[in-house]
């Protein structure tokens, strides 16, 4: 008694589904990489902005500060501590 589909066809359908699932997995993985990098940049920039506010509060005592704007927050967010030192040198 035959069902009309031979064993080779069932294996081919299974392999097609498996390949399709694998491609969906890879596509999702490639989409998440830029989102992770963007999330990390936004977090570091927010922390850079907080650092600028702290430096400005402490700088009021000593007479220096860093202007708080998006560009300076991004510089500190991307470069970290060296970026903060760079801004302290160039802004004062």
HUCOR-V126086 format. One record per residue. N is the residue number from 1. RES is the residue in three letters. OMEGA is omega as a letter, one per 30 degrees, with the letter a starting at -180 (999 if undefined). NEAR is the number of other ideal C-beta (glycine too) atoms within 10 Angstrom. D_FIRST is the distance of its C-alpha to the first C-alpha in Angstrom with 2 decimals. Layout:
# HUCOR-V126086
N_RES_OMEGA_NEAR_D_FIRST / N_RES_OMEGA_NEAR_D_FIRST
This chain:
# HUCOR-V126086
1_UNK_a_2_0.00 / 2_UNK_l_5_3.79 / 3_UNK_l_6_6.81 / 4_UNK_l_5_9.13 / 5_UNK_a_9_11.32 / 6_UNK_a_10_11.52 / 7_UNK_l_7_13.55 / 8_UNK_l_8_16.72 / 9_UNK_l_10_16.79 / 10_UNK_l_11_16.56 / 11_UNK_l_10_19.40 / 12_UNK_l_11_21.37 / 13_UNK_l_11_21.25 / 14_UNK_l_10_22.34 / 15_UNK_l_10_25.11 / 16_UNK_l_10_26.25 / 17_UNK_l_10_26.65 / 18_UNK_l_10_28.46 / 19_UNK_l_10_30.73 / 20_UNK_l_10_31.48 / 21_UNK_l_10_32.46 / 22_UNK_l_10_34.59 / 23_UNK_l_10_36.35 / 24_UNK_l_10_37.07 / 25_UNK_l_10_38.51 / 26_UNK_l_10_40.70 / 27_UNK_l_10_41.88 / 28_UNK_l_9_42.88 / 29_UNK_l_9_44.65 / 30_UNK_l_9_46.64 / 31_UNK_a_9_47.65 / 32_UNK_a_11_48.95 / 33_UNK_l_9_51.23 / 34_UNK_l_9_53.71 / 35_UNK_l_9_53.72 / 36_UNK_l_9_54.67 / 37_UNK_l_10_57.43 / 38_UNK_l_10_58.71 / 39_UNK_l_11_58.70 / 40_UNK_l_11_60.62 / 41_UNK_l_13_63.11 / 42_UNK_l_12_63.70 / 43_UNK_l_11_64.20 / 44_UNK_l_18_66.58 / 45_UNK_l_18_68.48 / 46_UNK_l_12_68.92 / 47_UNK_l_14_70.21 / 48_UNK_l_25_72.47 / 49_UNK_l_18_73.88 / 50_UNK_l_12_74.58 / 51_UNK_l_20_76.28 / 52_UNK_l_23_78.47 / 53_UNK_l_14_79.54 / 54_UNK_l_10_80.45 / 55_UNK_a_19_82.36 / 56_UNK_l_14_84.20 / 57_UNK_l_10_85.18 / 58_UNK_a_11_86.50 / 59_UNK_l_16_87.95 / 60_UNK_l_10_90.18 / 61_UNK_a_7_92.27 / 62_UNK_l_8_92.64 / 63_UNK_l_7_92.69 / 64_UNK_l_13_89.45 / 65_UNK_l_17_86.05 / 66_UNK_l_22_82.96 / 67_UNK_a_10_82.26 / 68_UNK_l_13_79.13 / 69_UNK_a_11_76.82 / 70_UNK_a_11_73.23 / 71_UNK_l_9_74.10 / 72_UNK_l_21_75.89 / 73_UNK_l_23_73.10 / 74_UNK_l_17_70.57 / 75_UNK_l_21_72.84 / 76_UNK_l_26_73.05 / 77_UNK_a_21_69.33 / 78_UNK_a_12_68.38 / 79_UNK_l_15_71.16 / 80_UNK_a_14_71.75 / 81_UNK_l_9_75.09 / 82_UNK_l_10_76.28 / 83_UNK_l_19_75.74 / 84_UNK_l_18_77.82 / 85_UNK_l_12_80.61 / 86_UNK_l_13_80.44 / 87_UNK_l_22_80.90 / 88_UNK_a_14_83.72 / 89_UNK_a_8_85.52 / 90_UNK_a_10_85.07 / 91_UNK_a_14_85.66 / 92_UNK_999_11_88.93
